[in-house]
Amino acid sequence: MVVGWRNNGLMEAADGVYKLTPMGLFWQNQLNRAVMIAVQYLVYGPRVAGRKSALTMMSAMENRT
């Protein structure tokens, strides 16, 4: 996995440690967001997963609307 990310410019080696490039940080953030939306959809259904605002999303999860 590291080799693929490095070859695509998402990671770079610095002093024997791999670090994410700015593009890699963006990609990681998008992956995390997609996973969280999928989990919210599975747990709470489409009404919560489709919310734009994190605040309204949290309120909906607390109220189970």
Backbone bond lengths (Angstrom), bond angles and torsions (degrees), N, CA, C in turn:
res aa  C-N    CA-C-N  psi(-1)  N-CA   C-N-CA  omega(-1)  CA-C   N-CA-C  phi
1 M - - - 1.447 - - 1.527 110.60 -
2 V 1.325 116.68 -42.50 1.468 120.18 -179.76 1.516 110.44 -61.05
3 V 1.317 116.88 -38.92 1.465 120.31 -178.20 1.523 110.49 -63.07
4 G 1.332 116.95 -43.58 1.463 120.85 178.78 1.524 112.06 -63.20
5 W 1.334 116.39 -43.88 1.463 120.11 179.31 1.530 110.09 -65.49
6 R 1.336 116.69 -40.05 1.465 120.30 179.44 1.527 110.27 -66.86
7 N 1.313 117.18 -43.42 1.468 120.77 -179.16 1.528 112.07 -64.72
8 N 1.319 116.90 -27.33 1.467 120.71 179.95 1.522 112.91 -94.10
9 G 1.321 117.22 8.00 1.461 121.09 175.82 1.515 114.55 78.99
10 L 1.335 117.40 18.62 1.461 120.38 -179.16 1.528 112.57 -93.70
11 M 1.342 116.50 -19.59 1.462 121.83 178.32 1.514 109.08 -135.53
12 E 1.341 114.14 155.06 1.461 119.48 175.10 1.515 108.61 -141.54
13 A 1.328 115.39 149.95 1.468 120.44 178.41 1.517 108.58 -88.00
14 A 1.332 115.50 132.01 1.462 121.11 177.35 1.521 107.71 -139.73
15 D 1.323 116.57 110.53 1.466 122.55 -179.97 1.529 112.08 57.23
16 G 1.315 117.08 41.99 1.454 121.32 177.36 1.519 114.61 78.43
17 V 1.322 116.95 5.19 1.468 121.22 179.48 1.522 107.78 -121.97
18 Y 1.322 116.00 136.55 1.455 119.51 176.96 1.514 109.95 -85.92
19 K 1.321 115.53 133.31 1.458 122.03 178.38 1.524 108.65 -126.41
20 L 1.328 115.65 147.57 1.458 119.94 177.19 1.521 110.11 -74.91
21 T 1.310 116.06 139.60 1.456 121.29 173.22 1.530 107.49 -78.89
22 P 1.323 118.77 170.52 1.472 119.08 176.14 1.533 112.31 -55.30
23 M 1.324 116.69 -39.32 1.460 120.32 177.24 1.534 110.28 -66.75
24 G 1.320 117.47 -36.13 1.456 121.61 177.84 1.518 112.04 -67.38
25 L 1.339 116.93 -38.60 1.461 120.89 176.26 1.522 111.12 -63.26
26 F 1.330 115.85 -40.86 1.463 119.93 177.28 1.519 110.59 -62.84
27 W 1.328 116.98 -46.06 1.464 121.93 -179.43 1.525 110.89 -63.13
28 Q 1.333 117.44 -41.71 1.461 121.35 178.39 1.533 110.18 -62.36
29 N 1.315 116.74 -42.34 1.460 121.14 178.91 1.527 110.89 -61.59
30 Q 1.317 116.83 -42.54 1.466 120.29 179.71 1.528 111.64 -66.45
31 L 1.326 116.89 -38.35 1.467 120.34 176.86 1.523 111.00 -64.92
32 N 1.338 116.87 -44.03 1.465 120.81 178.23 1.512 111.11 -60.51
33 R 1.320 117.02 -43.19 1.464 121.66 -179.82 1.523 110.63 -63.44
34 A 1.314 117.07 -43.76 1.465 120.56 -179.95 1.526 111.40 -63.04
35 V 1.319 116.85 -40.98 1.468 120.83 178.62 1.521 110.45 -64.89
36 M 1.334 117.55 -44.28 1.464 120.89 -179.94 1.524 111.63 -62.78
37 I 1.318 117.92 -41.63 1.461 120.99 178.25 1.517 109.93 -64.67
38 A 1.327 118.09 -40.29 1.467 121.30 178.81 1.523 110.97 -63.98
39 V 1.324 117.32 -42.72 1.463 120.70 179.10 1.525 110.14 -65.68
40 Q 1.335 117.24 -43.27 1.465 120.26 177.89 1.522 110.92 -60.87
41 Y 1.309 116.55 -39.93 1.467 120.74 178.53 1.524 110.35 -62.92
42 L 1.337 116.52 -44.41 1.464 120.07 -179.58 1.522 112.30 -65.68
43 V 1.332 116.51 -38.68 1.463 120.60 -175.98 1.522 112.13 -82.70
44 Y 1.344 117.23 -45.09 1.459 120.61 -170.64 1.527 114.63 -111.64
45 G 1.310 117.87 -9.91 1.457 120.52 179.20 1.520 112.83 92.77
46 P 1.322 116.61 176.27 1.465 121.42 -172.55 1.524 114.45 -68.98
47 R 1.334 119.46 -24.16 1.471 120.33 -178.06 1.521 111.14 -66.32
48 V 1.316 118.12 -32.38 1.465 121.27 -179.83 1.522 110.30 -86.35
49 A 1.311 117.95 -42.86 1.461 121.69 -175.20 1.517 112.45 -64.13
50 G 1.316 118.11 -26.23 1.459 121.09 -177.94 1.511 114.39 -87.47
51 R 1.327 119.17 -0.39 1.467 122.10 -177.89 1.519 110.00 -70.30
52 K 1.327 115.43 139.54 1.465 120.21 -179.64 1.524 111.56 -82.22
53 S 1.312 116.92 -43.31 1.454 121.02 -174.89 1.523 111.01 -87.39
54 A 1.325 116.21 135.33 1.466 120.25 178.05 1.521 110.43 -64.27
55 L 1.329 117.12 -34.62 1.458 120.76 -179.61 1.526 111.01 -65.84
56 T 1.331 117.81 -46.53 1.466 119.50 178.85 1.517 110.31 -69.45
57 M 1.325 117.12 -30.38 1.457 120.66 177.70 1.528 109.88 -65.64
58 M 1.329 116.79 -44.87 1.465 120.41 179.32 1.523 110.66 -64.60
59 S 1.327 116.32 -40.91 1.472 120.59 178.95 1.519 109.92 -62.40
60 A 1.313 117.58 -42.43 1.452 121.44 -179.88 1.527 111.25 -65.68
61 M 1.333 116.51 -38.08 1.463 118.99 178.92 1.517 110.88 -67.50
62 E 1.339 116.24 -38.80 1.466 119.05 178.86 1.514 111.50 -66.32
63 N 1.326 116.88 -37.38 1.465 121.62 -178.30 1.518 112.79 -89.80
64 R 1.321 115.72 -8.84 1.477 121.82 -177.74 1.514 112.21 52.32
65 T 1.354 115.62 48.24 1.463 119.92 179.40 1.492 110.70 -81.24
